[in-house]
Amino acid sequence: MVFASCLTPPPSLVMDEQMIGWLKTQTKKSKTRIALFPFEDRSQIEPDLALGSGFAIVLYDFLKKTNETGIYHPFVMLHSTRSNNLTNADLFDDEKILQAASSIEASHAVLGLFQRQPDGTLRYFIKIMEVASKKQLGTTIEEFTDQGDRFFASIGEASSQILKTISGSKISTDFLRNSVAKSPSYEAYRYYLKGMLESSSYNATRLEVAKAWFEKATSLSYGFKSAFHEKARTLFMLAIIQKIMGQDSSASIGEAAFLLKEYPLESEKKTKNGEVLSSSIGTERWLKSHLAFVSGMNLVKANQQGQAQKELGIAISLVPEDGLAQLALSRLGKTGDANLVSQLNPCNL
């Protein structure tokens, strides 16, 4: 099975839609489905989009580990704001945010704003909304210094308030204390947030920038496992683009696999009371998908088409945006979305 190479990258919009679709399937099936949106920056300077997105990311990190409700990964809301053409100035607009939340079938929306004070303090305000009734259920105001004093503690307290308002539950004091104690430095986390924002889309240039931000984060906080994991994810995303374009992806895949070996992903059971700051969107799935793709292609060469179809199907179920896996499966006669396969493979039209 021969694939062509070219200089045309696969369309990031189509790949992003597939990635976000997978993320939506990972949201816990629950009557309560919380959408945590990026915060509006009202500091009257150039908006800090990384920190704005970062509030949603760290709130997700705290709330996800409680396993109380369904919580969408922040990338889902980030893409929702982009598809709805929302700007920084729209992120605290009830009507626009509720419309975006409704489009992903969220039951509750959390929106906020933050502002830098002259004394270096950052104050932020959160609103908790019920999507169907458009009713405001609660608010909370917190603050911390721009050097990071109380950042994780204040976000932990805000997370507990959100959970209590929506479900009546609270995050335990011990859990919050352990989570805050194991947090990286605020400076390292700010670089991590920059990396998360840049790696939220299948754009090769931005992914290279994200990789550099994650490296900066790990240089400042060496035990910051989440930054290593997200760098691995970024490398896998780059590898998929390289593979579709017919480029050598072995270096990207090799480095990503090395990082996962050096900093293994722990099970949910082990991390329940451990490191909370790990907005993983399934880093290991990219490695498993890659291994299934390689296995499938080897089976094609061995003329074992039935087994090849099974392995390629596994690869696609884990990473549906892998256009080359989609194309390989279609060439084996497995019917699917021909238009999607074509869109994802500009080099093999």
C-alpha positions as CSV (number, residue, x, y, z in Angstrom):
1,M,0.0,0.0,0.0
2,V,1.7,3.2,-1.2
3,F,0.9,6.7,0.0
4,A,1.9,10.0,-1.7
5,S,3.8,12.9,-0.1
6,C,3.2,16.6,-0.6
7,L,3.7,20.0,0.9
8,T,0.0,20.6,1.6
9,P,-0.8,20.0,5.3
10,P,-4.1,18.4,6.3
11,P,-6.9,21.0,7.2
12,S,-6.6,21.8,10.9
13,L,-10.3,22.5,11.1
14,V,-11.3,19.0,10.0
15,M,-8.7,17.4,12.3
16,D,-9.8,19.6,15.2
17,E,-13.4,18.6,14.7
18,Q,-12.4,14.9,15.0
19,M,-10.3,15.5,18.1
20,I,-13.1,17.5,19.8
21,G,-15.6,14.9,18.8
22,W,-13.5,12.3,20.6
23,L,-13.2,14.5,23.7
24,K,-17.0,14.9,23.9
25,T,-17.4,11.1,24.0
26,Q,-15.1,11.0,27.0
27,T,-17.4,13.2,29.1
28,K,-19.0,11.2,31.8
29,K,-22.6,10.3,31.0
30,S,-24.6,12.4,33.5
31,K,-27.5,14.7,33.8
32,T,-25.0,17.2,35.0
33,R,-22.6,18.2,32.3
34,I,-20.4,21.2,33.2
35,A,-18.9,23.5,30.5
36,L,-15.9,25.6,31.8
37,F,-15.3,28.5,29.5
38,P,-12.2,30.7,29.1
39,F,-12.4,33.8,31.3
40,E,-12.6,37.3,29.9
41,D,-9.6,39.5,30.6
42,R,-10.7,43.0,31.6
43,S,-7.3,44.3,32.5
44,Q,-7.5,47.1,29.8
45,I,-4.3,45.8,28.2
46,E,-3.6,43.1,25.6
47,P,-5.8,40.2,26.7
48,D,-3.9,37.3,28.3
49,L,-5.6,34.5,26.4
50,A,-3.4,31.8,27.9
51,L,-4.3,32.8,31.5
52,G,-8.0,33.2,30.4
53,S,-8.0,29.7,29.1
54,G,-5.9,28.6,32.1
55,F,-8.6,29.4,34.6
56,A,-10.9,26.8,32.8
57,I,-8.0,24.3,32.6
58,V,-7.1,24.4,36.3
59,L,-10.8,24.4,37.4
60,Y,-11.2,21.3,35.2
61,D,-8.2,19.7,36.9
62,F,-9.7,20.1,40.3
63,L,-13.3,19.2,39.4
64,K,-12.4,16.2,37.2
65,K,-10.7,14.3,40.0
66,T,-13.9,14.4,42.1
67,N,-15.6,12.2,39.5
68,E,-18.9,13.7,40.7
69,T,-20.3,15.0,37.4
70,G,-19.7,15.1,33.7
71,I,-17.2,17.8,32.9
72,Y,-16.2,18.7,29.3
73,H,-12.5,19.1,28.7
74,P,-11.6,22.9,28.3
75,F,-10.5,22.3,24.7
76,V,-14.2,21.5,23.9
77,M,-15.2,25.0,25.1
78,L,-12.2,26.7,23.5
79,H,-13.2,25.3,20.1
80,S,-16.9,26.2,20.8
81,T,-15.9,29.8,21.4
82,R,-13.9,29.8,18.2
83,S,-16.7,28.2,16.1
84,N,-19.1,30.7,17.5
85,N,-16.7,33.5,16.7
86,L,-16.5,34.7,20.3
87,T,-13.8,37.2,21.2
88,N,-12.3,38.0,24.6
89,A,-15.1,40.7,25.1
90,D,-17.8,38.0,24.6
91,L,-16.6,35.6,27.3
92,F,-18.6,37.1,30.1
93,D,-21.7,37.6,28.0
94,D,-24.5,35.4,29.4
95,E,-26.5,35.0,26.2
96,K,-23.5,34.2,24.0
97,I,-21.9,31.8,26.4
98,L,-25.2,30.0,27.1
99,Q,-25.7,29.6,23.4
100,A,-22.3,28.1,23.0
101,A,-22.9,25.8,26.1
102,S,-26.3,24.7,24.6
103,S,-24.6,23.8,21.3
104,I,-22.5,21.1,23.1
105,E,-25.5,20.0,25.3
106,A,-24.0,21.2,28.6
107,S,-26.4,21.4,31.5
108,H,-24.4,24.1,33.3
109,A,-21.9,26.8,32.2
110,V,-19.2,28.4,34.3
111,L,-18.0,31.7,33.0
112,G,-15.7,34.3,34.5
113,L,-13.6,37.4,34.1
114,F,-10.4,38.5,35.7
115,Q,-8.6,41.9,36.1
116,R,-5.2,42.9,37.2
117,Q,-5.1,45.4,40.0
118,P,-2.5,48.2,40.3
119,D,-1.0,46.5,43.3
120,G,-0.3,43.3,41.3
121,T,-3.3,41.4,42.6
122,L,-5.4,39.5,40.1
123,R,-9.1,39.4,41.0
124,Y,-11.5,37.1,39.3
125,F,-15.2,36.7,39.3
126,I,-17.1,33.5,38.4
127,K,-20.8,33.0,37.4
128,I,-22.5,29.6,37.5
129,M,-25.4,29.3,35.1
130,E,-28.1,26.7,34.4
131,V,-28.2,26.4,30.6
132,A,-31.9,25.3,30.1
133,S,-33.4,28.0,32.4
134,K,-30.7,30.6,31.8
135,K,-30.8,31.1,35.5
136,Q,-27.7,32.3,37.5
137,L,-27.2,29.8,40.4
138,G,-24.3,31.4,42.1
139,T,-21.2,33.6,42.0
140,T,-17.8,33.6,43.7
141,I,-15.0,36.2,43.9
142,E,-11.3,35.2,44.5
143,E,-8.0,36.9,44.2
144,F,-4.2,36.2,44.2
145,T,-1.0,38.1,43.4
146,D,0.5,38.1,40.0
147,Q,3.5,36.2,41.4
148,G,1.1,33.3,42.1
149,D,0.5,33.7,45.8
150,R,-2.6,31.6,46.5
151,F,-3.3,30.9,42.9
152,F,-3.9,27.1,43.3
153,A,-5.5,27.5,46.7
154,S,-8.0,30.1,45.4
155,I,-8.8,28.0,42.4
156,G,-9.3,25.0,44.6
157,E,-11.7,27.0,46.8
158,A,-13.6,28.2,43.7
159,S,-13.9,24.6,42.4
160,S,-15.4,23.5,45.7
161,Q,-17.9,26.3,45.5
162,I,-18.9,25.5,41.9
163,L,-19.4,21.8,42.8
164,K,-21.5,22.7,45.9
165,T,-23.6,25.1,43.9
166,I,-24.3,22.7,41.1
167,S,-24.5,19.3,42.9
168,G,-24.6,20.0,46.6
169,S,-21.2,18.2,47.1
170,K,-18.0,19.7,48.2
171,I,-14.3,18.9,47.6
172,S,-12.7,17.6,50.8
173,T,-10.3,19.9,52.6
174,D,-7.6,17.1,52.6
175,F,-8.0,16.7,48.8
176,L,-7.5,20.4,48.3
177,R,-4.6,20.6,50.6
178,N,-2.8,17.7,49.0
179,S,-3.5,19.0,45.5
180,V,-2.1,22.5,46.3
181,A,0.9,21.0,48.1
182,K,1.8,19.0,45.0
183,S,1.3,21.9,42.5
184,P,4.2,23.1,40.3
185,S,5.5,26.6,40.7
186,Y,3.2,29.3,39.4
187,E,5.8,30.5,36.9
188,A,6.1,27.0,35.5
189,Y,2.4,26.6,35.3
190,R,2.0,29.9,33.3
191,Y,4.3,28.4,30.6
192,Y,2.3,25.2,30.8
193,L,-0.8,27.2,30.1
194,K,0.8,28.9,27.1
195,G,1.6,25.4,25.8
196,M,-1.9,24.2,26.3
197,L,-3.4,27.1,24.4
198,E,-0.9,26.6,21.4
199,S,-1.5,22.9,21.3
200,S,-5.3,23.0,21.2
201,S,-5.3,22.8,17.4
202,Y,-3.7,20.8,14.6
203,N,-1.4,23.6,13.4
204,A,2.2,22.5,12.9
205,T,3.7,25.9,13.6
206,R,1.7,26.4,16.8
207,L,2.5,22.9,18.0
208,E,6.2,23.6,17.6
209,V,5.7,26.7,19.8
210,A,3.7,24.6,22.3
211,K,6.5,22.1,22.6
212,A,8.9,25.0,23.5
213,W,6.5,26.3,26.2
214,F,6.2,22.8,27.7
215,E,10.0,22.5,27.7
216,K,10.2,25.8,29.5
217,A,7.7,24.6,32.1
218,T,9.6,21.4,32.8
219,S,12.9,23.3,33.1
220,L,11.4,25.4,35.9
221,S,9.6,22.6,37.7
222,Y,11.3,19.3,36.8
223,G,8.8,17.1,38.5
224,F,5.9,18.7,36.6
225,K,4.7,15.4,35.0
226,S,1.7,17.0,33.2
227,A,4.0,19.2,31.2
228,F,6.0,16.2,30.0
229,H,2.7,14.3,29.2
230,E,1.4,17.3,27.2
231,K,4.6,17.7,25.4
232,A,4.3,14.0,24.4
233,R,0.8,14.7,23.2
234,T,2.0,17.6,21.1
235,L,4.7,15.4,19.5
236,F,2.1,12.8,18.6
237,M,-0.1,15.5,17.0
238,L,2.9,16.7,15.0
239,A,3.6,13.2,14.0
240,I,0.1,12.7,12.6
241,I,0.5,15.8,10.4
242,Q,4.0,14.6,9.3
243,K,2.7,11.2,8.5
244,I,-0.2,12.5,6.4
245,M,2.2,14.7,4.5
246,G,4.5,11.7,3.8
247,Q,7.2,13.1,6.0
248,D,9.4,11.1,8.5
249,S,7.6,11.1,11.8
250,S,9.9,8.7,13.6
251,A,11.7,11.4,15.6
252,S,8.5,12.9,16.9
253,I,7.0,9.5,17.8
254,G,10.3,8.3,19.4
255,E,10.6,11.3,21.6
256,A,6.9,11.1,22.7
257,A,7.3,7.4,23.5
258,F,10.4,8.1,25.5
259,L,8.7,10.8,27.6
260,L,5.8,8.4,28.4
261,K,8.3,5.8,29.4
262,E,10.3,8.2,31.6
263,Y,7.2,9.8,33.1
264,P,4.5,7.0,33.0
265,L,0.9,7.9,33.2
266,E,-0.6,6.7,36.4
267,S,-4.0,5.1,36.8
268,E,-6.9,7.2,38.0
269,K,-7.0,5.2,41.2
270,K,-3.4,6.1,42.0
271,T,-3.8,9.8,41.1
272,K,-7.0,10.3,43.1
273,N,-5.2,11.9,45.9
274,G,-2.1,12.8,44.0
275,E,-1.1,15.3,41.4
276,V,-4.3,17.1,40.4
277,L,-2.8,19.4,37.7
278,S,-3.0,17.0,34.7
279,S,-5.5,18.0,32.1
280,S,-4.6,14.9,30.1
281,I,-6.8,14.4,27.0
282,G,-5.7,10.8,26.7
283,T,-2.0,11.1,25.9
284,E,-1.5,7.4,25.9
285,R,-4.2,7.0,23.2
286,W,-1.9,8.4,20.6
287,L,0.8,5.9,21.4
288,K,-1.7,3.0,21.3
289,S,-3.2,4.3,18.1
290,H,0.3,4.5,16.5
291,L,1.1,1.0,17.5
292,A,-2.2,-0.3,16.1
293,F,-1.6,1.6,12.9
294,V,1.9,0.1,12.5
295,S,0.5,-3.4,13.3
296,G,-2.2,-2.9,10.8
297,M,0.1,-1.9,8.0
298,N,2.4,-4.9,8.8
299,L,-0.6,-7.1,8.5
300,V,-1.5,-5.6,5.1
301,K,2.0,-6.5,3.9
302,A,1.4,-10.0,5.2
303,N,-1.9,-10.1,3.3
304,Q,-3.9,-10.6,6.5
305,Q,-6.6,-8.1,5.6
306,G,-9.1,-9.2,8.2
307,Q,-6.7,-8.6,11.1
308,A,-5.4,-5.5,9.4
309,Q,-8.9,-4.0,9.3
310,K,-9.3,-4.7,13.0
311,E,-6.0,-3.0,13.9
312,L,-6.6,0.0,11.8
313,G,-10.1,0.3,13.2
314,I,-8.6,0.4,16.7
315,A,-6.2,3.1,15.6
316,I,-9.1,5.2,14.2
317,S,-11.3,4.7,17.3
318,L,-8.5,6.1,19.4
319,V,-7.4,9.0,17.1
320,P,-10.1,9.6,14.5
321,E,-8.2,12.5,13.0
322,D,-5.4,10.2,11.8
323,G,-6.2,10.6,8.1
324,L,-3.6,8.0,6.9
325,A,-5.2,5.3,9.1
326,Q,-8.6,6.3,7.7
327,L,-7.2,6.1,4.1
328,A,-5.6,2.7,4.7
329,L,-8.8,1.2,6.1
330,S,-10.8,2.6,3.1
331,R,-8.3,1.0,0.7
332,L,-9.0,-2.3,2.3
333,G,-12.7,-2.0,1.3
334,K,-14.0,-0.8,4.7
335,T,-16.7,1.7,3.9
336,G,-16.7,4.9,5.9
337,D,-17.0,8.6,5.4
338,A,-15.4,9.0,2.0
339,N,-15.5,12.8,2.1
340,L,-13.8,12.8,5.5
341,V,-11.0,10.5,4.2
342,S,-10.5,12.8,1.2
343,Q,-10.4,15.9,3.4
344,L,-7.9,14.5,5.8
345,N,-5.6,13.3,3.0
346,P,-4.7,16.2,0.6
347,C,-1.7,14.3,-0.6
348,N,-3.7,11.3,-1.7
349,L,-6.7,12.8,-3.4
